Amino acid sequence: MRTNPKIIALAVAAIIIVLCCCILLRRLLQPHRLQISDLTPEINCDTCVNTTAGTQGKNDTSVRLQVVETETSPQFEVFTTTNALDISTEMSTYHTASVQPALPNIPSDARWDQKGITVAGGHGRGNATNQLSYPYGLFIDDDDEAMIITDYSNHRIVKWKIGEKNGHVVAGGNGQGDRLHQLSYPTDALVDKNTDSLIICDQGNKRVLQWFLSRSTTLATVLRDDIHCFGLAMDYQRYLYISDEIRDEVRRYRIGEKSVILVAGGFGEGRGLQQLNCPTYLFVDQHQTVYVSDSLNHRVMKWNTGAKEGIIVAGGRNVSNARAELWDPKGVFVDASGIVYIADVYNHRVIRWPQGAKQGTVIVGGNDVGARENQFNELRDLSFDRHGNLYTVDHRNHRIQRFSLK
């Protein structure tokens, strides 16, 4: 019996088609592999922690560099995505990175000089380069040995090198206004070294700006608008945290993305553990735990990642100058051992509050309102340098004071 040649040809063709389909399907399902040397533009993994995405066309490969957290140190992970096939796969290369300044390891029995040294301002209210006008926020840039000062009533951000007699304007300073080269009563600012920019809470304009320091063309861009922002913080993964004093909440989001996550409050004004009343300054630790100065509840709250309720870590009972009480707290800082430091505004003092303690310890101030070396007139913010020296924003004395760690 002879086999029909046409049938044989059709059978061979069918086998070839099946084999080709299998090979194609395997390639489609196989993770897209990319070598670090193929990344364009070049990524310096020793310093870069920015989330970078570049897409030139529908068939290009985009690269996303993301910080991941381990028990020992933050690291990066590189993810690649092939847009044409809409496949999201990953290849990991780990490198240690430093996004936030190292927290000072302050001894539990630490003491500070009781007489502060004026390191910025202190020449009366004004807009000269050696003056401030009702300063609010403070960011210590240890790498640059400088202070970033939110000069509220001058509608500007001032960079002031530690040890110098004058500062210089790095954002705003062009009169009060809502244009992109102007600010209106800013309350906080932080440095984003990955983009060489400042993130600014432009409260009077109800917006958050990113102000680029090294660009000669685009100075600023609006990150968020229609927000009654007061305080800012950024974690190791470059998530930005913003407090809204009118909506009584703190939200987190990644720069360049639209989605936001509620991390504290958001249940209306109140004293419940799931509520806030005028949240102001923030601190976020390496575990993404959020500390909030709940100002009009006269307490500091701690919100663990994913928590529906906060934990009172300081104050929250009555308004007084007792060591167990706070009066309109603002600036908050947490050291490497978890001790909380608070700018106690109307008690004109900085109070140190260990985790779990029922009362705090006054470390500087508390000597009535005044302008002497050991006095304040309404504190606003505070911070520490890497050596444990304390810096305070003395609002109505228009100055920044430094109290050296003994």
Salt bridges, closest charged atoms under 4 A:
ASP141 OD2 - LYS193 NZ 3.04
ASP143 OD1 - ARG386 NH2 3.25
ASP144 OD2 - LYS159 NZ 2.27
ASP144 OD1 - LYS161 NZ 2.84
ASP151 OD2 - ARG156 NE 2.68
ASP192 OD2 - ARG238 NH2 2.45
ASP202 OD2 - ARG207 NE 2.70
ASP226 OD2 - ARG247 NH2 3.52
ASP244 OD2 - ARG247 NH1 2.76
GLU249 OE2 - ARG251 NE 2.78
GLU257 OE2 - ARG254 NE 3.98
ASP294 OD2 - ARG299 NE 2.68
ASP328 OD1 - LYS330 NZ 2.84
ASP344 OD2 - ARG349 NE 2.74
GLU378 OE1 - ARG380 NH2 3.27
GLU378 OE2 - ARG396 NE 3.03
ASP394 OD2 - ARG399 NE 2.73
